Amino acid sequence: MKKLSIAAIFCLLIFNWTEQKFSYANEDSKSPKASKLLELKRQGWKVLEKQSEVESRPGLKPYQNLKREVLVVKYQLRKGAVFLFCLVEYDSQLDTISEACDVSQIKAEKRPRD
């Protein structure tokens, strides 16, 4: 029984590892829009400017009467002669991080408001 459970755990670990490798293979690596900020830094993009601010937004149901804090960080990156703008948001109520990058600062800052 012990050998069977060890074998099952080993198979699950292998399955999870291969599934992660396949999910990266489906991404378009040529497009900087599909990449996250950390991955862009690894690819040689340099941070030229970084601005942080905290926005107060209305809470989401069932806490719509409370304010939620959203940390917004704007990055300007450069690689050679190409510039890229990234927007990273941390939402305290949802405990989520969202990232958007684009060659235009206006397009990167367009995001759905709650």
N, C-alpha and C positions, 0 to 999 in steps of 0.2 A: 504494500500500500504506500509506503514511504517513497519507494522508487517511482511509482506512478505519479504521485503528486509533484515530485521534483521534475519529472519529465514534462508534466503539464505546465508547470511554471516556466521551464526552459522554452517550451514551444510558444507560450504567450509572449515571452520576452523577444524571441526571434520575430514573431509576427508583428509586434509593435515596432521593432527596429526597421523591418523591411517596409512597412506601411509608411513610416516617416520618410524613408528614402524615395518612395514612389510619389509621395505628395510634392516633394521638392522638384521632381522631374517634370511635373505638369506645369510648373510656373514658367512664365516667359522671362528668362534671365536677361534679355536684351533691353527690356523696358524698365527704366528706373522707377516708374509708377508702381510696379509690382513688388518692389523691394522695400524692406523696412529700413529705418534710419541706421540701425546697427550694421546691417548688411551693406548699406551704402558706404559707411565708414571703412568697413573691411575691404571694399572694392577700391579704396583710394580717394574717396570724396573727402574734402577738408571742410570743416566748419568755419565759415567766415564771421558769422554773426549769430547770436542767440539772445532771444528776448523772452522773458517769463512774465506772466501775469496770472492773477487768480480772478476768475469771473464768478459772480453769484447768479445762479439761475434758479427758476422755480423748481420745486421738487416734483418728482414723478409720483403717480398714484401708488400707494395710498397715503403718501407723505406730501401731497401737493401744497399743503400749507407751510411747509418748511423750505428754507433755502438750501440749495446744494452748491457746494464749492467745486469748481472745475479749474484745474491747473492747466493753463494753455502755454505751451512753449513753441516759439517760432524759430526755425533754423534757416539760415541761408548757407548752402553748400556750393563748393566749386570743385570741378575736376577738369583741369586744362582750361579751355575757353568756355566750357558749358557751366551754367548756373542752375541750381535746383533749389526749390523752396519746400520745406517740410513743416508740417503742423502736427504736434503731438499733444493730445489731451488726456488728462487723468480725471475721471468723474468719480467723486467721492461717494456718491450715493449708490451708483451701480458697481463701483470698484472695478472699472474697466479702463483700459488704455487704448486709444485709437490713434492711428497715424495716417497722414495723407501727404503725399509728395507730388509735386508737379513742376514743370518748367516755368509756370506762371504763378506768381504769388497770389493773385486773385483767385485762380482756380484751386490752389492748395487751401486757401482759407474758406472756400465755399464748403459748408457742411450743414447738415440738417440741424436746426435748432429745436430744442424741446420746449 
